[in-house]
Amino acid sequence: MASFIVTVRQPKQAGHDPHNKKTGVCTWSNYCTDVTGEHHSFLVTNVSEEQARDLAYDVVGVRLTRLEKVGD
């Protein structure tokens, strides 16, 4: 078991302005600095690589773009 930073891409949202980011709650976090943005990263702990990948595919329309192992 390990920890991973998972980065996902979700569909563009109407009204997204990368120069005027909105902070708030998003699907992946209680504190997100760009809630309407396409890319989101979150930490998962005590999981296998396969479990970390599966978390990204639990939401329809989301694509895993990056998976980084944290620590050893």
Secondary structure as GFF3:
##gff-version 3
##sequence-region A 1 72
A	DSSP	beta_strand	2	9	.	.	.	ID=ss1
A	DSSP	beta_strand	39	47	.	.	.	ID=ss2
A	DSSP	alpha_helix	49	56	.	.	.	ID=ss3
A	DSSP	beta_strand	63	70	.	.	.	ID=ss4
###
